[in-house]
């Protein structure tokens, strides 16, 4: 949204007033100024100061959850929308989020609906958020919808935290192990090699293997680092393609230990999202489309779009869910009962609660078991290298002692 520089006069005091405001266009800003009893004299768009590069929205989901809860409480207390946004925005520490809330407030003052105003900031308020707000506005239950949204976002943030724990912690331990081994091969082993060359003795096989690995690392270190960086960048670019997402997400789901955890997280997120949308009054077809777009897994996204097509044809959700083999039997049974009883949203909430608790427990148990395993693995690798370097010394000592 552009920034406009304006000049005007207060219609009551005839005082000259100037400043800067966010607005969709000059006409909308002029309407806002007139409501504030300011007669606009000139409104010009502010020139850009230079090239602006933005990485993401700069607003975390946790901040959106806190804002949503604050917003719902203030609306429940009877405060007007504009006043709520102004109060929250003025006190918010995140400047980017503060600017977003200011733009939303100005759009409301210009006559826009809250859902339309939020939809202009898709990096902060996604499709799911704006659709639920629209349903709340249409049904006159915006404060209730915002409370559900706050709970939903908090649950999703918790699931993402579990996902990070499941993937990042083991990756960090393995990365540290690889770096330590690379430094030993690169800097430490050459010292031993020089020492052994002076002894002029035949080296054991294990020692020769480690020295060969050291020679490779020392000779090709630049290429190893460059190749690793290129691999990471290439993988990220490949993942941005439709085929890449499906290949990588499918591979992750097949990894032992990690795959089942990722599947549970995906199921928990799907059931939580769909149940929240259905409870808020969003139609099942639209809810499934939104849930598919926010699934976070390309394989699950395809399954959900298939479910949507079956429902559009007048069929039930259960058969395609079973055919996909993505969902555990318990989930399909609960969905079948929910559809039969006309309480699908309630059943989905129960499934989401169950899997969220199970994910917490499984991730905690995995980390508890994985930490000593990775440390032992790291110790074994370093130990093998140390033994390989000391074996020739033992042999030399025997030779010198006349053994």
C-alpha positions as CSV (number, residue, x, y, z in Angstrom):
1,X,0.0,0.0,0.0
2,X,1.5,3.4,-1.0
3,X,2.3,6.3,1.4
4,X,0.8,9.7,0.6
5,X,2.0,13.1,1.7
6,X,-0.9,15.4,2.4
7,X,-1.5,19.1,3.4
8,X,-4.8,20.4,4.6
9,X,-6.6,22.8,7.0
10,X,-8.6,22.0,10.1
11,X,-12.2,23.1,9.3
12,X,-12.8,24.2,12.9
13,X,-9.6,26.0,13.7
14,X,-8.3,26.8,10.2
15,X,-5.0,25.4,11.3
16,X,-2.6,24.1,8.6
17,X,-2.0,20.3,8.9
18,X,0.5,18.1,7.0
19,X,1.7,14.6,7.3
20,X,2.0,11.1,5.8
21,X,-0.6,8.4,5.7
22,X,-1.0,4.9,4.2
23,X,-3.9,4.6,1.8
24,X,-5.1,2.7,-1.3
25,X,-5.5,5.9,-3.3
26,X,-5.8,9.7,-2.9
27,X,-9.6,9.6,-3.0
28,X,-9.8,7.2,0.0
29,X,-7.3,9.3,2.0
30,X,-9.3,12.5,1.2
31,X,-12.5,10.7,2.5
32,X,-10.6,9.8,5.8
33,X,-9.3,13.3,6.2
34,X,-12.7,14.9,5.8
35,X,-14.2,12.6,8.4
36,X,-11.4,13.9,10.7
37,X,-12.6,17.5,9.9
38,X,-9.5,18.2,7.7
39,X,-10.0,19.8,4.3
40,X,-7.3,18.4,2.0
41,X,-5.4,20.9,0.0
42,X,-2.9,18.5,-1.7
43,X,-2.3,14.8,-1.6
44,X,0.7,13.3,-3.4
45,X,2.2,9.9,-3.4
46,X,5.5,9.8,-1.5
47,X,8.5,9.0,-3.8
48,X,10.4,5.8,-3.1
49,X,13.7,6.3,-1.3
50,X,15.4,3.6,-3.2
51,X,15.2,-0.2,-3.9
52,X,13.5,-2.1,-1.2
53,X,14.2,-5.8,-0.7
54,X,11.9,-7.7,1.6
55,X,12.6,-11.2,3.0
56,X,9.2,-12.6,4.2
57,X,6.7,-10.6,6.1
58,X,8.8,-10.0,9.2
59,X,5.8,-11.1,11.3
60,X,5.8,-14.4,13.1
61,X,2.7,-16.7,13.6
62,X,3.1,-16.2,17.3
63,X,2.7,-12.5,17.0
64,X,-0.4,-13.0,14.8
65,X,-1.8,-15.4,17.5
66,X,-1.3,-12.8,20.2
67,X,-2.8,-10.1,18.1
68,X,-5.8,-12.2,17.3
69,X,-6.5,-13.0,21.0
70,X,-6.1,-9.3,22.0
71,X,-8.4,-8.3,19.1
72,X,-11.1,-10.9,20.1
73,X,-11.0,-9.7,23.8
74,X,-11.4,-6.1,22.8
75,X,-14.2,-6.8,20.4
76,X,-16.0,-8.9,23.1
77,X,-15.7,-5.9,25.4
78,X,-17.7,-3.8,22.9
79,X,-14.9,-1.6,21.4
80,X,-15.2,-0.6,17.7
81,X,-12.9,-2.3,15.1
82,X,-11.0,0.8,14.3
83,X,-10.3,1.6,17.9
84,X,-9.1,-2.0,18.6
85,X,-6.7,-1.9,15.7
86,X,-5.4,1.5,16.7
87,X,-4.8,0.5,20.4
88,X,-3.1,-2.8,19.5
89,X,-1.0,-1.2,16.7
90,X,0.2,1.8,18.8
91,X,1.6,-0.6,21.5
92,X,3.0,-3.2,19.2
93,X,6.9,-3.5,19.3
94,X,7.2,-5.0,15.8
95,X,7.4,-2.0,13.4
96,X,6.4,-4.1,10.3
97,X,3.3,-5.5,12.1
98,X,2.5,-2.0,13.4
99,X,2.5,-0.7,9.8
100,X,0.3,-3.5,8.6
101,X,-2.2,-2.9,11.3
102,X,-2.2,0.9,10.5
103,X,-2.9,0.1,6.8
104,X,-5.8,-2.3,7.9
105,X,-7.2,0.5,10.1
106,X,-7.0,3.0,7.2
107,X,-8.7,0.6,4.9
108,X,-11.6,0.1,7.4
109,X,-11.9,3.9,7.7
110,X,-12.1,4.1,3.9
111,X,-15.1,1.7,4.0
112,X,-13.5,-1.7,3.4
113,X,-14.6,-4.8,5.3
114,X,-12.1,-6.3,7.8
115,X,-11.6,-9.5,5.7
116,X,-10.8,-7.5,2.6
117,X,-8.4,-5.2,4.5
118,X,-6.6,-8.2,5.9
119,X,-6.5,-10.0,2.6
120,X,-4.3,-7.2,1.2
121,X,-1.5,-8.5,3.4
122,X,-1.3,-12.3,2.5
123,X,2.2,-12.7,4.0
124,X,0.8,-11.9,7.4
125,X,-2.9,-13.0,7.2
126,X,-3.2,-16.1,4.9
127,X,-6.2,-17.3,3.0
128,X,-7.5,-19.4,5.9
129,X,-7.4,-16.4,8.3
130,X,-9.2,-14.0,5.9
131,X,-11.9,-16.6,5.0
132,X,-12.7,-17.3,8.7
133,X,-12.9,-13.5,9.4
134,X,-15.2,-13.2,6.4
135,X,-17.4,-15.9,7.9
136,X,-17.4,-14.2,11.2
137,X,-18.4,-10.9,9.7
138,X,-21.2,-12.5,7.7
139,X,-22.5,-14.4,10.8
140,X,-22.1,-11.5,13.3
141,X,-19.8,-13.6,15.5
142,X,-16.4,-12.0,14.7
143,X,-15.2,-12.1,18.3
144,X,-15.9,-15.8,18.6
145,X,-14.2,-16.5,15.2
146,X,-11.1,-14.6,16.3
147,X,-11.0,-16.7,19.6
148,X,-11.1,-19.9,17.5
149,X,-8.4,-18.4,15.2
150,X,-6.2,-17.6,18.1
151,X,-6.5,-21.2,19.5
152,X,-5.9,-22.6,16.0
153,X,-2.7,-20.5,15.3
154,X,-1.3,-21.4,18.8
155,X,-1.8,-25.1,18.1
156,X,-0.2,-24.8,14.6
157,X,2.8,-22.9,16.1
158,X,3.1,-25.8,18.7
159,X,3.1,-28.3,15.9
160,X,5.7,-26.4,13.9
161,X,7.9,-26.3,17.1
162,X,7.6,-30.1,17.3
163,X,8.5,-30.4,13.6
164,X,11.6,-28.2,14.2
165,X,12.6,-30.3,17.2
166,X,12.2,-33.5,15.2
167,X,14.3,-32.4,12.3
168,X,16.7,-29.6,13.4
169,X,18.1,-31.1,16.6
170,X,19.4,-34.4,14.9
171,X,20.6,-32.3,11.9
172,X,22.6,-30.1,14.3
173,X,24.3,-33.0,16.1
174,X,25.2,-34.7,12.8
175,X,26.5,-31.4,11.3
176,X,28.7,-30.9,14.4
177,X,30.0,-34.5,14.0
178,X,30.8,-34.0,10.3
179,X,32.5,-30.7,11.0
180,X,34.7,-32.1,13.8
181,X,35.7,-35.1,11.6
182,X,36.5,-32.8,8.7
183,X,38.7,-30.6,10.9
184,X,40.5,-33.7,12.2
185,X,41.1,-35.0,8.7
186,X,42.1,-31.6,7.4
187,X,44.4,-30.4,10.1
188,X,45.3,-33.1,12.6
189,X,45.9,-36.2,10.4
190,X,48.6,-34.5,8.2
191,X,50.7,-34.0,11.3
192,X,50.6,-37.7,12.1
193,X,51.3,-38.5,8.4
194,X,54.5,-36.5,8.5
195,X,55.6,-38.3,11.7
196,X,54.9,-41.7,10.1
197,X,56.8,-40.9,7.0
198,X,59.9,-40.4,9.1
199,X,59.6,-43.8,10.7
200,X,59.7,-45.6,7.3
201,X,57.5,-48.4,8.6
202,X,54.5,-50.2,6.9
203,X,51.3,-48.7,8.1
204,X,48.2,-50.8,9.1
205,X,45.2,-50.8,6.7
206,X,43.0,-48.7,9.0
207,X,45.7,-46.0,9.2
208,X,46.2,-46.0,5.4
209,X,42.4,-45.6,4.9
210,X,42.3,-42.6,7.3
211,X,45.3,-41.0,5.7
212,X,43.8,-41.4,2.2
213,X,40.6,-39.7,3.5
214,X,42.7,-36.9,4.9
215,X,44.5,-36.4,1.6
216,X,41.2,-36.2,-0.2
217,X,39.7,-33.7,2.3
218,X,42.9,-31.6,2.3
219,X,43.2,-31.6,-1.5
220,X,39.5,-31.0,-2.3
221,X,38.3,-29.0,0.7
222,X,37.2,-26.0,-1.5
223,X,35.3,-28.3,-3.8
224,X,33.7,-30.1,-0.9
225,X,32.4,-26.9,0.6
226,X,31.3,-25.4,-2.7
227,X,29.6,-28.7,-3.6
228,X,27.7,-28.8,-0.4
229,X,26.5,-25.2,-0.8
230,X,25.5,-25.9,-4.4
231,X,23.6,-29.0,-3.2
232,X,21.7,-27.0,-0.6
233,X,20.8,-24.2,-3.0
234,X,19.9,-26.7,-5.7
235,X,17.7,-28.6,-3.3
236,X,15.9,-25.4,-2.2
237,X,15.3,-24.4,-5.9
238,X,14.1,-27.9,-6.8
239,X,11.7,-27.9,-3.8
240,X,10.1,-24.8,-5.1
241,X,8.9,-26.7,-8.2
242,X,5.7,-28.8,-8.2
243,X,7.5,-32.0,-8.9
244,X,10.3,-31.2,-6.4
245,X,7.8,-30.7,-3.6
246,X,6.2,-34.0,-4.2
247,X,9.5,-35.9,-4.5
248,X,11.0,-34.3,-1.4
249,X,7.9,-34.6,0.8
250,X,7.3,-38.2,-0.3
251,X,10.9,-39.0,0.5
252,X,10.7,-37.4,4.0
253,X,7.5,-39.4,4.8
254,X,9.4,-42.7,4.0
255,X,12.4,-42.0,6.3
256,X,12.3,-44.4,9.3
257,X,11.4,-42.8,12.6
258,X,11.1,-39.3,11.1
259,X,8.5,-40.2,8.5
260,X,5.8,-41.4,10.9
261,X,6.3,-38.3,13.0
262,X,5.9,-36.0,10.0
263,X,2.8,-38.0,9.0
264,X,1.3,-37.5,12.4
265,X,2.1,-33.8,12.3
266,X,0.4,-33.5,8.9
267,X,-2.7,-35.3,10.1
268,X,-2.9,-33.2,13.2
269,X,-2.6,-30.0,11.2
270,X,-5.1,-31.1,8.5
271,X,-7.8,-32.1,11.1
272,X,-7.3,-29.0,13.2
273,X,-7.5,-26.7,10.1
274,X,-10.6,-28.4,8.6
275,X,-12.4,-28.6,11.9
276,X,-11.8,-24.9,12.7
277,X,-13.1,-23.9,9.2
278,X,-16.2,-26.1,9.4
279,X,-17.0,-24.9,13.0
280,X,-16.7,-21.3,11.7
281,X,-19.3,-21.9,9.1
282,X,-17.1,-22.2,6.0
283,X,-18.6,-24.6,3.4
284,X,-16.9,-28.1,3.2
285,X,-15.7,-27.7,-0.4
286,X,-14.1,-24.3,0.3
287,X,-12.7,-25.5,3.6
288,X,-11.0,-28.5,1.9
289,X,-9.5,-26.2,-0.8
290,X,-8.1,-23.9,1.9
291,X,-6.9,-26.8,4.0
292,X,-5.1,-28.3,1.0
293,X,-3.3,-25.0,0.3
294,X,-2.1,-24.7,3.9
295,X,-1.4,-28.4,4.4
296,X,2.4,-28.0,4.4
297,X,2.9,-31.3,2.6
298,X,2.5,-31.8,-1.2
299,X,1.4,-35.4,-0.8
300,X,-1.4,-34.5,1.7
301,X,-2.3,-31.6,-0.6
302,X,-3.0,-34.0,-3.5
303,X,-5.0,-36.2,-1.2
304,X,-7.2,-33.3,0.1
305,X,-7.9,-32.0,-3.4
306,X,-8.9,-35.6,-4.3
307,X,-11.3,-35.6,-1.3
308,X,-12.8,-32.3,-2.5
309,X,-13.5,-33.8,-6.0
310,X,-15.2,-36.8,-4.5
311,X,-17.4,-34.7,-2.3
312,X,-18.2,-32.4,-5.2
313,X,-19.4,-35.5,-7.0
314,X,-21.7,-36.3,-4.1
315,X,-19.5,-39.0,-2.5
316,X,-18.3,-39.3,1.1
317,X,-14.8,-38.4,2.4
318,X,-14.1,-41.9,3.9
319,X,-13.6,-44.0,0.8
320,X,-10.9,-41.7,-0.9
321,X,-9.2,-41.3,2.6
322,X,-8.9,-45.0,2.9
323,X,-7.7,-45.4,-0.7
324,X,-5.0,-42.8,-0.2
325,X,-3.4,-44.8,2.6
326,X,-2.1,-41.6,4.0
327,X,-4.4,-41.6,7.1
328,X,-4.2,-44.1,9.9
329,X,-7.4,-46.3,10.3
330,X,-8.4,-44.5,13.5
331,X,-8.7,-41.2,11.6
332,X,-10.9,-42.7,8.8
333,X,-13.1,-44.4,11.4
334,X,-13.6,-41.2,13.3
335,X,-14.4,-39.3,10.1
336,X,-16.9,-42.0,9.0
337,X,-18.7,-41.7,12.4
338,X,-18.6,-37.9,12.2
339,X,-20.1,-37.9,8.7
340,X,-22.8,-40.4,9.7
341,X,-23.8,-38.5,12.8
342,X,-23.5,-35.0,11.1
343,X,-20.8,-34.0,13.6
344,X,-17.7,-34.1,11.4
345,X,-16.2,-30.9,12.9
346,X,-16.4,-32.3,16.4
347,X,-14.8,-35.6,15.4
348,X,-12.0,-33.8,13.6
349,X,-11.3,-31.7,16.7
350,X,-11.0,-34.9,18.8
351,X,-8.6,-36.4,16.2
352,X,-6.5,-33.2,16.2
353,X,-6.3,-33.2,20.0
354,X,-5.3,-36.8,20.1
355,X,-2.5,-36.5,17.4
356,X,-1.1,-33.3,18.8
357,X,-0.6,-35.0,22.2
358,X,0.8,-38.0,20.5
359,X,3.2,-35.9,18.5
360,X,4.5,-34.2,21.6
361,X,5.1,-37.5,23.3
362,X,6.7,-39.2,20.3
363,X,9.0,-36.2,19.6
364,X,10.1,-36.0,23.3
365,X,10.8,-39.8,23.3
366,X,12.7,-39.6,20.0
367,X,14.9,-36.8,21.2
368,X,15.5,-38.6,24.5
369,X,16.7,-41.8,22.7
370,X,18.4,-40.0,19.8
371,X,20.7,-37.8,21.8
372,X,22.8,-40.6,23.3
373,X,22.7,-42.6,20.1
374,X,24.1,-39.6,18.1
375,X,26.7,-38.9,20.8
376,X,27.8,-42.5,20.8
377,X,28.0,-42.5,17.0
378,X,30.2,-39.3,17.1
379,X,32.4,-40.9,19.7
380,X,32.9,-44.1,17.6
381,X,33.9,-42.1,14.5
382,X,36.4,-40.0,16.4
383,X,37.6,-43.1,18.3
384,X,38.2,-45.0,15.1
385,X,40.3,-42.1,13.8
386,X,42.3,-41.9,17.0
387,X,43.0,-45.7,17.0
388,X,44.0,-45.5,13.4
389,X,46.6,-42.9,14.3
390,X,48.0,-44.7,17.3
391,X,48.3,-48.2,15.8
392,X,51.6,-47.4,14.0
393,X,53.0,-46.0,17.2
394,X,52.2,-49.2,19.1
395,X,53.9,-51.2,16.3
396,X,57.0,-48.8,16.4
397,X,57.3,-49.2,20.1
398,X,57.3,-53.0,19.8
399,X,60.0,-52.8,17.1
400,X,62.2,-50.5,19.1
401,X,61.8,-52.6,22.2
402,X,63.0,-55.6,20.3
403,X,59.6,-57.4,20.4
